[in-house]
Amino acid sequence: KPKVPTNFEEDTWSVLKSAIAAVFLKQPVSCSLEDLYQ
């Protein structure tokens, strides 16, 4: 069974928050769309 990193939730929310903010501000998203999908 694969182990999830201890800070997985915090890191994931951080990436999603920055992507959402970029969309609302009509700025380019800093990470790839594939990373967001995962």
C-alpha positions, 0 to 999 in steps of 0.5 A: 500500500503506497504511503502518502507524504505527511504534508500532502494535504497542505502542499496540495491545497497550497498549489490549488489556492495559488492556481485559483488565485491566478485564474481569478486575477487572469494571470498565468498558472504557475504549475502545469495543468497535469499537476493540478489534475493529479 
